[in-house]
Amino acid sequence: MSAKKDFYEVLGVSRNATPEEIKKAYRQMARKHHPDVARDDENAAEKFKEINDAYEILSDEQKRAAYDRFGHDAFDPARNGGFGGFDDFGGGFTDLFDLIFGGAAGGGRRRRGPQRGADREMRLDINFEDAVFGMEKDVEISRVEKCEKCSGNGAEPGTPIKTCSVCQGSGQARTVQNTPFGRFETMRPCTRCHGEGKVIEKPCSSCKGSGQVRKKRRINVRIPAGIDTGMRLRIQGEGEQGIFGGPPGDLYITIVVKPHKQFKREDNNLITRLEINFVQAALGAEIEIPLLGGAVHNVKVAEGTQPGAVITIKGKGIPYLNSQRWGDLKVIIDVTIPTRLTKKQRNLLSSFYEESDDKESKKKLFDKFKDAMG
């Protein structure tokens, strides 16, 4: 297996990049390598995943600090001695500390208070128009919830929950360890009741004694107008359920916007191209162009417009998040040159070429040209 690339190199930013620079680089890279855009690149899906992995680490302050210090090893349990990654390293160190020094507060029982549920993350692909105008969408999530049959206590309804006979309900068992530092007595979670202090005689048939079951449910998500690839929505309380009465975690939805055939996005501006013929470019014209969402707008092409010219239509771009402001629509002009001409058209163009230095003749020829070409 090839070595992982440096996450900063993947996003094309320096190690001193600000969060805003990292976010901007991610959006540009994600749009460029999205599998729907880079269809000719057989490695597009792999690159897109690599970009998302890099952003997931560098956009999180704690994960980025760990990565800056330990590199990829911070998240690879196979390389850090089995501690299970940076997030679990502290737990392994605490267990070692407890073994030698007897745990917190001299080996007393650790009280198990309410604990907040874990946050969950998911990706949501949306259409270009939905990102511009906003929408509401029902999404299906799967999360662990309290078992309704046993009310979360893990016991089959009608059966007793008894005090543990090993630890007498304390949840802790005393152990003796002989170490190079001497003999230490420590308090560890009871192996029979797993620190609960209670023993279930007959586990709940629905949750198998865990007190929790995984369920699928649908929630309604409001997607604000102007959202872009890489932005995340936070849905409070839709993460995993808390334990011991703790609150649930949150759900984070990472948005990926599908590309559009006609329009592209640059910050809050929309970019499109308008194809006109060389007569319209030379004489000027008023042309109707479609806007995003189905409306149309009349564009005035000035006389003598050159290929690549940009016409700006104010306020027809993309809205700023949580604002009444809109970006602009920028229309790039493409001038088409005919490949076949009639004899009359050739004569007109030849006359124009021969007399182009004479302004008055040029004006007359322009009028003739306009009539002849329609």
C-alpha positions in Angstrom: 0.0 0.0 0.0 1.4 3.4 -0.9 2.1 5.9 1.8 -0.5 8.5 2.5 0.1 11.9 1.1 0.6 14.9 3.4 -2.9 16.4 4.1 -1.6 20.0 3.5 -0.2 18.9 0.1 -3.5 17.2 -0.8 -5.4 20.5 -0.3 -2.5 22.6 -1.7 -2.0 24.8 1.4 0.9 25.7 3.7 1.1 24.3 7.2 0.4 27.8 8.5 -2.8 28.2 6.5 -5.7 29.7 8.3 -9.1 27.8 8.7 -10.6 30.1 6.0 -7.8 29.3 3.6 -8.2 25.6 4.2 -11.9 25.8 3.7 -11.5 27.7 0.4 -8.9 25.3 -0.9 -11.1 22.3 0.0 -14.1 23.7 -1.9 -12.0 24.4 -5.0 -10.4 20.9 -4.9 -13.7 19.2 -4.2 -15.4 20.8 -7.1 -12.4 20.0 -9.4 -12.2 16.4 -8.5 -15.8 15.5 -8.0 -16.5 12.2 -9.8 -19.4 13.8 -11.7 -17.0 16.5 -13.0 -13.8 14.6 -13.6 -15.4 11.8 -15.5 -12.3 11.2 -17.7 -10.2 10.6 -14.6 -10.5 7.0 -13.4 -8.9 8.0 -10.1 -11.4 10.8 -9.4 -13.3 9.0 -6.7 -10.1 8.1 -4.9 -8.8 11.7 -5.1 -12.2 13.0 -3.9 -12.1 10.7 -0.9 -8.5 11.8 -0.2 -9.5 15.5 -0.3 -12.4 14.8 2.1 -10.1 12.9 4.5 -7.6 15.8 4.5 -10.3 18.4 5.2 -11.9 16.3 8.0 -8.6 16.4 9.9 -7.4 19.9 9.1 -10.8 21.6 9.6 -10.9 20.3 13.2 -8.7 22.2 15.6 -7.9 19.3 17.9 -7.3 16.8 15.1 -5.1 19.2 13.2 -3.0 19.8 16.3 -2.6 16.0 16.6 -1.7 15.6 13.0 0.9 18.5 13.1 2.5 16.7 16.0 2.3 13.0 15.1 1.4 13.0 11.4 -0.7 10.1 10.1 0.4 8.0 13.1 -2.0 10.0 15.3 -5.0 8.3 13.7 -3.5 4.8 12.9 -3.9 2.3 15.7 -1.5 -0.1 13.9 1.3 2.4 14.3 0.8 3.8 17.8 1.2 0.7 19.8 -2.4 -0.4 19.8 -3.8 2.6 21.6 -6.4 3.0 18.9 -5.5 6.4 17.5 -5.0 9.9 19.0 -8.6 10.0 20.4 -8.0 6.9 22.4 -4.4 7.5 23.4 -5.4 9.5 26.5 -7.6 6.6 27.7 -4.7 4.1 27.4 -2.4 6.5 29.4 -5.1 6.9 32.1 -5.4 3.2 32.5 -1.6 2.9 33.0 -1.7 5.7 35.5 -4.5 4.0 37.4 -2.6 0.7 37.4 0.4 2.3 39.1 -1.1 4.9 41.3 -4.5 3.5 42.1 -6.8 5.7 40.0 -8.2 9.1 40.6 -8.3 10.4 44.2 -6.1 7.6 45.5 -8.1 4.7 44.1 -11.6 5.6 45.0 -14.6 4.7 42.9 -15.1 6.7 39.7 -18.6 8.0 39.7 -20.3 7.5 36.4 -22.3 10.6 35.8 -24.4 11.6 32.7 -22.4 11.5 29.5 -23.2 13.2 26.3 -23.8 11.1 23.2 -21.3 11.0 20.4 -21.7 13.3 17.4 -22.5 11.7 14.0 -21.5 12.8 10.5 -23.0 12.1 7.1 -22.6 13.4 3.6 -25.5 14.8 1.6 -25.3 15.4 -2.2 -27.7 18.1 -3.5 -28.4 19.6 -6.9 -26.8 22.9 -8.0 -30.2 24.7 -8.0 -31.1 23.5 -4.5 -27.8 24.9 -3.2 -28.5 28.3 -4.8 -32.1 28.7 -3.8 -32.2 26.5 -0.6 -34.6 23.7 0.1 -36.0 21.3 2.8 -35.1 17.7 2.5 -36.0 14.5 4.4 -32.9 12.4 5.1 -32.7 9.0 6.7 -30.4 8.5 9.6 -29.5 5.5 11.7 -28.6 5.9 15.4 -28.6 4.1 18.7 -31.6 4.9 20.9 -33.0 3.8 24.2 -34.8 0.4 24.0 -38.5 1.0 24.4 -39.2 -2.5 25.6 -37.0 -2.4 28.7 -37.0 1.4 29.1 -33.2 1.3 28.7 -32.4 -0.9 31.8 -31.5 -4.0 29.7 -33.7 -6.4 31.6 -36.6 -8.4 30.2 -39.8 -6.7 31.5 -41.0 -8.4 34.7 -37.6 -9.9 35.6 -35.5 -8.6 38.5 -32.2 -6.6 38.5 -30.2 -7.8 41.4 -27.3 -6.2 43.3 -23.9 -7.7 42.2 -22.8 -10.4 44.6 -19.1 -9.8 43.8 -18.8 -6.0 44.4 -21.9 -5.7 46.6 -23.2 -3.0 44.4 -20.2 -0.8 44.4 -19.2 -1.5 40.8 -15.6 -1.7 41.9 -13.3 -4.7 42.7 -10.0 -4.5 44.6 -7.0 -5.9 42.8 -3.4 -6.3 43.9 -0.6 -5.7 41.4 3.1 -6.5 41.9 5.2 -4.1 39.9 8.8 -3.0 39.7 7.7 -0.1 41.9 6.3 -2.3 44.6 3.0 -3.8 45.5 -0.1 -1.7 44.7 -3.7 -2.1 45.5 -6.1 -0.7 43.0 -9.8 -0.4 42.5 -10.9 -1.6 39.1 -14.4 -2.0 37.5 -16.0 -5.2 38.6 -15.7 -7.9 35.9 -19.0 -9.5 36.7 -21.3 -6.4 36.5 -18.8 -4.3 34.4 -18.9 -1.5 37.0 -22.7 -1.2 37.0 -23.2 -2.6 40.5 -26.3 -4.5 39.2 -26.7 -7.8 37.5 -29.5 -8.6 35.0 -31.0 -12.0 35.6 -32.7 -12.2 32.1 -31.5 -9.8 29.4 -34.1 -8.0 27.3 -34.9 -10.0 24.2 -35.1 -6.8 22.1 -31.7 -5.1 23.0 -29.9 -8.3 24.3 -29.3 -6.5 27.6 -27.6 -3.4 26.3 -30.5 -1.1 26.9 -30.1 0.4 23.4 -31.2 -0.5 19.9 -30.2 0.9 16.5 -33.1 2.5 14.7 -33.6 4.2 11.3 -35.6 7.4 11.3 -36.2 10.3 8.9 -35.6 13.9 9.8 -36.3 17.1 8.0 -33.3 19.2 7.1 -33.4 22.9 6.0 -30.7 23.7 3.6 -30.1 27.4 3.4 -29.8 29.3 0.1 -26.2 29.9 -1.0 -24.7 26.8 0.6 -21.6 25.4 -1.1 -19.6 22.2 -1.2 -17.7 21.6 2.1 -20.0 23.5 4.3 -21.5 21.6 7.2 -25.0 21.8 8.8 -25.3 21.1 12.5 -28.5 19.4 13.6 -28.7 19.6 17.3 -29.7 16.5 19.3 -29.7 14.2 16.3 -26.5 12.4 17.1 -26.1 9.3 19.3 -28.1 9.0 22.5 -26.4 10.0 25.7 -25.8 7.5 28.6 -26.7 7.7 32.2 -29.2 10.5 31.4 -26.8 12.5 29.4 -28.0 14.6 26.3 -27.7 13.3 22.8 -24.9 14.3 20.5 -25.3 16.4 17.3 -25.5 15.4 13.6 -23.2 17.1 11.2 -24.1 17.0 7.5 -21.3 17.8 5.0 -22.8 19.2 1.8 -21.5 18.2 -1.7 -23.1 20.2 -4.6 -23.4 18.4 -7.9 -22.1 20.4 -10.9 -24.4 22.1 -13.4 -24.2 21.7 -17.2 -24.6 25.4 -18.0 -23.6 27.4 -14.9 -20.5 27.4 -12.7 -19.9 29.0 -9.3 -17.2 31.4 -8.3 -17.8 32.5 -4.7 -21.2 34.1 -4.9 -21.1 34.8 -8.7 -22.6 32.6 -11.4 -20.7 32.1 -14.6 -22.2 31.1 -17.9 -21.4 31.4 -21.6 -23.4 32.9 -24.4 -22.8 31.9 -28.0 -23.5 34.6 -30.7 -22.6 34.8 -34.4 -20.1 37.3 -35.7 -22.8 39.5 -37.2 -24.4 39.9 -33.8 -21.0 40.7 -32.3 -20.3 43.3 -35.0 -23.7 45.0 -35.2 -24.9 44.4 -31.7 -28.0 42.6 -30.6 -30.5 42.0 -27.8 -30.6 38.3 -26.9 -32.8 36.4 -24.4 -30.8 34.0 -22.2 -32.1 31.5 -19.6 -31.4 32.1 -15.9 -30.9 29.5 -13.2 -34.3 28.3 -12.1 -36.2 28.7 -15.4 -36.6 32.5 -15.8 -35.1 34.4 -18.7 -33.3 37.8 -19.1 -32.7 40.0 -22.0 -29.0 40.7 -22.6 -27.9 43.7 -24.7 -24.8 42.8 -26.8 -23.0 46.1 -27.7 -21.8 46.7 -31.3 -18.3 45.5 -31.8 -18.3 43.0 -28.9 -15.2 40.9 -28.9 -14.9 37.2 -28.1 -14.3 36.6 -24.4 -16.0 39.8 -23.4 -18.0 39.6 -20.1 -21.4 41.0 -19.6 -22.3 41.4 -15.9 -26.0 41.2 -14.7 -26.3 42.5 -11.2 -28.0 40.5 -8.5 -28.6 37.4 -10.6 -25.9 35.2 -9.0 -25.9 33.3 -5.7 -27.2 34.6 -2.4 -24.9 35.2 0.5 -25.7 32.9 3.4 -28.2 34.4 5.9 -28.3 37.6 3.9 -30.4 39.6 1.5 -27.4 40.2 -0.8 -26.9 38.3 -4.1 -23.9 37.9 -6.3 -23.8 38.7 -10.0 -24.3 36.6 -13.2 -21.3 37.0 -15.5 -22.0 36.1 -19.1 -18.9 35.2 -21.2 -19.3 35.9 -24.9 -18.3 33.2 -27.4 -18.4 34.3 -31.1 -19.0 31.6 -33.7 -17.5 31.9 -37.2 -19.6 30.3 -40.0 -17.9 27.5 -41.9 -20.0 27.9 -45.1 -20.9 31.1 -46.9 -23.1 31.9 -49.9 -21.7 33.7 -52.8 -23.5 36.9 -51.8 -22.1 36.7 -48.3 -18.6 36.2 -49.6 -19.0 39.3 -51.9 -20.2 41.4 -49.0 -17.3 40.3 -46.7 -14.8 41.0 -49.5 -16.3 44.4 -50.1 -16.1 45.1 -46.4 -12.5 44.0 -46.2 -11.5 46.2 -49.2 -13.2 49.3 -47.9 -12.8 48.8 -44.1 -10.5 51.9 -43.9 -13.3 54.1 -45.2 -15.6 54.8 -42.2 -18.5 56.0 -44.2 -18.3 53.0 -46.6 -17.9 50.8 -43.6 -21.2 52.1 -42.1 -23.1 51.5 -45.4 -21.6 48.0 -45.8 -22.6 47.3 -42.2 -26.2 48.2 -43.1 -26.1 46.0 -46.2 -24.5 43.2 -44.3 -27.2 43.4 -41.6 -30.0 43.2 -44.3 -28.3 40.4 -46.2 -27.6 38.3 -43.2 -30.9 38.9 -41.5 
